[in-house]
Amino acid sequence: MADANGPNAAVTGVQGAAAAVRPAGPSTRPSALRRIFRTPKGVVGGVLVALVVLTGIFGPILIPKDAATHIDVLHRLAPPSVHHLLGTDQLGRDELVRMLLGARTSLYVGVFAVGLSILIGLPLGVVGGYFGGWVDLVLMRIVDAIISFPVLLLALTISAVLGPNLTNATLSIGIVYAPYLARIARSEVLKVAALPYVEAARASGAGHLWIMLRTVLPNIMPPVIVQATISMAFAILAEAALSFLGLGTQPPTPSWGLMIQAARDYLDMAPWTALVPGTAIALSVLGLNMLGDSLRDALDPSFVMDEGS
């Protein structure tokens, strides 16, 4: 009779732990997708995000190039009508057109700022959590120092130093949100690095880089993806704030933050000039937050186990 505590049992245990923690294969992905859109929260969030993405991609293609900058002084601050569905601003520009074109600006900032946050924060968190010791101590103290500053204040400072334009605003937003992704990544690496299949990879002679890229990184991505989705919502808010303060998107490029800035002097006579971009920002952030919550529920192992039981 084989020894229950022998080498075969140990290998079986390692393989079982690896199978339990490793990401689900292609055959289970449709099930995860169904879990995301099974709840009203996931459906509403997905629809809102899809509208922003489609508007940002196809809006500038379908709308004439000069439509957003066309000035019509005869129809300044015109209320919503058949000719201007959402009214016009103080220069007679169509609010609907500028809102649709402003979606591309917000989408650009959200995607590239979060991408930069991942490029900076993910390696810091993985390296610090994997090696521990003084490496983790140094990296996390740098992260803590950045987190200690208010996010918007730090983004304002970086944008002011680099110069007021959309690219620099995107860089500043990406930098200030990188530490939050680093903290998430580190906490997940600390859990994964202590599991048996990582120890088995070390015992087999695999190098540190191979283990981090092929064994650790795939198993920490679900929480990182959820955090990235939520960070994109905050990136859109931060871009609007920077543009409102004159440190983000510069005229005549359409931006929801610039639209609110221009509308602040006309709130009493033309409230739609602020309501249109404000509603666009609110719906975009709401959709991303709801989709992020649905992703968290769908990718949470306890959620999956409860559903299958």
Secondary structure per residue as TSV (DSSP state, phi and psi in degrees):
chain	resnum	aa	ss	phi	psi
A	1	M	-	360.0	136.1
A	2	A	-	-72.7	144.4
A	3	D	-	-71.1	127.4
A	4	A	T	-65.4	-22.1
A	5	N	T	-103.6	14.7
A	6	G	S	-78.5	-175.5
A	7	P	H	-59.9	-38.6
A	8	N	H	-62.4	-40.6
A	9	A	H	-66.0	-37.2
A	10	A	H	-65.5	-43.4
A	11	V	H	-63.1	-41.8
A	12	T	H	-62.1	-39.5
A	13	G	H	-64.8	-41.4
A	14	V	H	-64.3	-43.9
A	15	Q	H	-63.9	-38.3
A	16	G	H	-65.6	-42.0
A	17	A	H	-64.7	-40.5
A	18	A	H	-63.7	-42.3
A	19	A	H	-65.9	-32.3
A	20	A	H	-73.3	-29.5
A	21	V	H	-99.9	-30.5
A	22	R	S	-62.6	150.8
A	23	P	-	-59.7	150.4
A	24	A	-	-65.2	144.6
A	25	G	-	-76.5	-178.8
A	26	P	G	-58.2	-29.7
A	27	S	G	-68.0	-23.0
A	28	T	G	-97.6	-6.5
A	29	R	H	-63.7	-42.9
A	30	P	H	-57.8	-34.6
A	31	S	H	-64.3	-42.5
A	32	A	H	-64.0	-39.5
A	33	L	H	-63.4	-40.6
A	34	R	H	-64.7	-36.7
A	35	R	H	-64.7	-35.0
A	36	I	H	-64.4	-44.7
A	37	F	T	-98.9	13.9
A	38	R	S	-80.1	-26.5
A	39	T	S	-98.3	153.1
A	40	P	H	-57.7	-35.0
A	41	K	H	-61.2	-43.7
A	42	G	H	-68.1	-38.8
A	43	V	H	-65.9	-48.7
A	44	V	H	-63.7	-45.3
A	45	G	H	-61.3	-43.4
A	46	G	H	-63.9	-40.2
A	47	V	H	-65.8	-44.5
A	48	L	H	-63.9	-43.7
A	49	V	H	-65.8	-40.3
A	50	A	H	-62.5	-38.4
A	51	L	H	-63.9	-42.8
A	52	V	H	-64.6	-43.6
A	53	V	H	-64.3	-47.5
A	54	L	H	-64.2	-39.1
A	55	T	H	-65.3	-43.1
A	56	G	H	-65.7	-32.3
A	57	I	H	-82.4	-48.8
A	58	F	H	-97.8	-16.3
A	59	G	H	-56.5	-53.5
A	60	P	H	-64.4	-20.8
A	61	I	H	-78.8	-39.3
A	62	L	H	-84.6	-25.9
A	63	I	S	-93.1	136.2
A	64	P	-	-53.9	146.6
A	65	K	T	-60.2	-39.3
A	66	D	T	-95.2	8.1
A	67	A	G	-64.8	-35.6
A	68	A	G	-74.3	-22.1
A	69	T	G	-108.4	3.2
A	70	H	-	-69.7	122.5
A	71	I	-	-100.9	129.7
A	72	D	-	-130.5	90.9
A	73	V	G	-67.9	-18.6
A	74	L	G	-74.9	-16.7
A	75	H	G	-124.1	40.5
A	76	R	T	-67.3	135.6
A	77	L	T	53.1	37.2
A	78	A	-	-73.7	137.6
A	79	P	-	-71.3	166.3
A	80	P	S	-54.6	135.9
A	81	S	-	-153.0	-175.7
A	82	V	S	-64.8	-37.4
A	83	H	S	-77.9	-33.4
A	84	H	S	-131.4	97.6
A	85	L	T	-60.6	-32.4
A	86	L	T	-116.3	18.2
A	87	G	-	82.7	-173.0
A	88	T	B	-128.0	165.7
A	89	D	-	-96.1	-165.6
A	90	Q	T	-68.5	-13.4
A	91	L	T	-108.0	6.4
A	92	G	S	82.8	12.3
A	93	R	-	-82.1	142.5
A	94	D	B	-68.2	123.6
A	95	E	H	-67.8	-38.0
A	96	L	H	-63.6	-44.0
A	97	V	H	-62.8	-45.5
A	98	R	H	-67.9	-33.4
A	99	M	H	-66.6	-43.5
A	100	L	H	-64.9	-41.6
A	101	L	H	-73.2	-28.1
A	102	G	H	-67.4	-20.9
A	103	A	H	-62.6	-35.3
A	104	R	H	-64.9	-39.5
A	105	T	H	-61.5	-47.4
A	106	S	H	-64.5	-40.4
A	107	L	H	-65.0	-41.0
A	108	Y	H	-59.5	-49.1
A	109	V	H	-65.3	-44.0
A	110	G	H	-60.6	-46.7
A	111	V	H	-68.8	-49.8
A	112	F	H	-75.4	-34.0
A	113	A	H	-66.3	-44.3
A	114	V	H	-67.9	-38.2
A	115	G	H	-60.0	-42.2
A	116	L	H	-65.8	-38.7
A	117	S	H	-60.8	-39.8
A	118	I	H	-67.9	-43.2
A	119	L	H	-62.3	-32.2
A	120	I	H	-89.9	-49.6
A	121	G	H	-76.4	-37.2
A	122	L	H	-63.2	-48.4
A	123	P	H	-61.0	-38.8
A	124	L	H	-61.9	-45.6
A	125	G	H	-67.6	-41.3
A	126	V	H	-66.8	-47.4
A	127	V	H	-64.4	-45.7
A	128	G	H	-63.8	-44.7
A	129	G	H	-69.6	-33.4
A	130	Y	H	-75.2	-47.5
A	131	F	H	-84.4	-32.2
A	132	G	-	64.6	-159.2
A	133	G	H	59.3	-142.6
A	134	W	H	-68.8	-27.9
A	135	V	H	-62.9	-48.5
A	136	D	H	-64.3	-39.0
A	137	L	H	-61.9	-47.4
A	138	V	H	-66.2	-48.2
A	139	L	H	-64.5	-42.4
A	140	M	H	-72.7	-27.3
A	141	R	H	-70.1	-33.9
A	142	I	H	-65.4	-43.7
A	143	V	H	-62.2	-44.9
A	144	D	H	-62.7	-37.2
A	145	A	H	-63.5	-38.9
A	146	I	H	-72.5	-40.7
A	147	I	H	-65.5	-26.5
A	148	S	T	-65.3	-19.9
A	149	F	S	-87.0	143.5
A	150	P	-	-58.6	137.2
A	151	V	H	-58.6	-51.5
A	152	L	H	-66.4	-37.8
A	153	L	H	-63.8	-42.3
A	154	L	H	-66.4	-40.9
A	155	A	H	-63.3	-40.1
A	156	L	H	-60.9	-43.8
A	157	T	H	-63.8	-46.7
A	158	I	H	-64.2	-43.0
A	159	S	H	-63.6	-39.1
A	160	A	H	-65.6	-38.3
A	161	V	H	-70.1	-43.4
A	162	L	H	-76.0	-29.7
A	163	G	-	118.1	145.5
A	164	P	S	-79.8	100.0
A	165	N	S	-158.6	171.2
A	166	L	H	-65.6	-40.7
A	167	T	H	-62.6	-46.2
A	168	N	H	-67.7	-34.3
A	169	A	H	-63.9	-40.6
A	170	T	H	-63.6	-43.1
A	171	L	H	-61.4	-44.1
A	172	S	H	-65.3	-40.3
A	173	I	H	-66.1	-41.9
A	174	G	H	-61.6	-38.7
A	175	I	H	-68.6	-43.4
A	176	V	H	-73.3	-22.1
A	177	Y	H	-95.3	-8.9
A	178	A	H	-60.0	-41.2
A	179	P	H	-60.3	-31.8
A	180	Y	H	-68.9	-39.0
A	181	L	H	-67.6	-34.8
A	182	A	H	-63.7	-41.2
A	183	R	H	-65.4	-42.0
A	184	I	H	-62.3	-46.8
A	185	A	H	-62.1	-42.8
A	186	R	H	-62.8	-45.0
A	187	S	H	-63.0	-35.8
A	188	E	H	-72.9	-36.9
A	189	V	H	-64.6	-38.6
A	190	L	H	-59.9	-35.1
A	191	K	H	-73.0	-46.3
A	192	V	H	-72.1	-37.7
A	193	A	H	-64.1	-21.6
A	194	A	T	-91.5	0.8
A	195	L	S	-80.7	155.4
A	196	P	H	-60.3	-37.3
A	197	Y	H	-70.8	-23.6
A	198	V	H	-72.3	-40.5
A	199	E	H	-62.3	-37.5
A	200	A	H	-65.2	-37.4
A	201	A	H	-65.6	-39.2
A	202	R	H	-65.1	-42.5
A	203	A	H	-65.8	-27.8
A	204	S	T	-77.3	-4.7
A	205	G	T	95.7	8.9
A	206	A	-	-67.8	143.7
A	207	G	-	-75.4	164.5
A	208	H	H	-61.8	-42.8
A	209	L	H	-63.9	-42.4
A	210	W	H	-62.8	-43.0
A	211	I	I	-64.6	-42.9
A	212	M	I	-66.1	-40.8
A	213	L	I	-80.4	-39.0
A	214	R	I	-100.0	-22.1
A	215	T	I	-114.3	-46.8
A	216	V	I	-82.0	-50.8
A	217	L	H	-57.5	-46.4
A	218	P	H	-61.1	-25.8
A	219	N	H	-88.5	-6.1
A	220	I	H	-109.2	0.3
A	221	M	H	-69.6	-35.5
A	222	P	H	-53.9	-50.8
A	223	P	H	-64.3	-33.0
A	224	V	H	-65.7	-40.2
A	225	I	H	-64.5	-42.1
A	226	V	H	-62.5	-46.0
A	227	Q	H	-63.7	-37.6
A	228	A	H	-63.9	-39.1
A	229	T	H	-63.9	-43.6
A	230	I	H	-69.3	-38.0
A	231	S	H	-63.7	-31.5
A	232	M	H	-63.7	-36.3
A	233	A	H	-63.8	-44.2
A	234	F	H	-68.4	-30.4
A	235	A	H	-65.0	-39.9
A	236	I	H	-63.9	-41.8
A	237	L	H	-63.4	-42.3
A	238	A	H	-65.5	-40.0
A	239	E	H	-63.1	-42.2
A	240	A	H	-62.2	-40.0
A	241	A	H	-66.5	-44.4
A	242	L	H	-64.7	-40.9
A	243	S	H	-66.4	-38.6
A	244	F	H	-60.0	-36.6
A	245	L	T	-87.5	0.5
A	246	G	T	87.2	10.7
A	247	L	S	-111.6	6.8
A	248	G	S	-115.1	-123.7
A	249	T	S	-61.6	137.5
A	250	Q	-	-107.8	144.9
A	251	P	T	-58.9	148.8
A	252	P	T	-95.1	13.7
A	253	T	S	-62.1	127.9
A	254	P	-	-65.9	136.2
A	255	S	-	-153.0	140.1
A	256	W	H	-63.0	-37.3
A	257	G	H	-65.8	-40.8
A	258	L	H	-65.5	-36.5
A	259	M	H	-62.9	-40.5
A	260	I	H	-69.0	-39.0
A	261	Q	H	-59.5	-44.8
A	262	A	H	-68.5	-25.5
A	263	A	H	-85.9	-10.5
A	264	R	G	-64.8	-24.6
A	265	D	G	-89.3	-1.9
A	266	Y	G	-127.0	22.2
A	267	L	T	-65.0	-32.5
A	268	D	T	-75.8	-34.3
A	269	M	T	-99.9	-21.3
A	270	A	-	-144.7	70.4
A	271	P	T	-64.2	-22.3
A	272	W	H	-64.6	-22.7
A	273	T	H	-66.4	-25.2
A	274	A	H	-98.6	-31.5
A	275	L	H	-66.9	-36.0
A	276	V	H	-63.7	-57.3
A	277	P	H	-68.2	-33.4
A	278	G	H	-63.1	-40.7
A	279	T	H	-66.1	-39.2
A	280	A	H	-61.6	-43.2
A	281	I	H	-64.9	-46.0
A	282	A	H	-61.5	-44.8
A	283	L	H	-67.7	-37.5
A	284	S	H	-64.7	-46.9
A	285	V	H	-65.8	-41.0
A	286	L	H	-61.1	-45.7
A	287	G	H	-62.1	-43.0
A	288	L	H	-67.2	-39.4
A	289	N	H	-66.0	-41.6
A	290	M	H	-67.4	-40.0
A	291	L	H	-67.0	-37.6
A	292	G	H	-63.5	-40.6
A	293	D	H	-63.7	-40.1
A	294	S	H	-67.3	-38.9
A	295	L	H	-62.1	-41.9
A	296	R	H	-61.2	-44.2
A	297	D	H	-65.6	-39.9
A	298	A	H	-71.5	-31.9
A	299	L	H	-96.5	-4.1
A	300	D	-	-74.7	121.3
A	301	P	H	-57.6	-38.2
A	302	S	H	-65.3	-35.4
A	303	F	H	-64.1	-43.7
A	304	V	H	-63.7	-43.1
A	305	M	H	-64.8	-41.4
A	306	D	H	-64.2	-38.0
A	307	E	H	-69.0	-34.4
A	308	G	H	-80.9	-16.9
A	309	S	-	-80.4	360.0
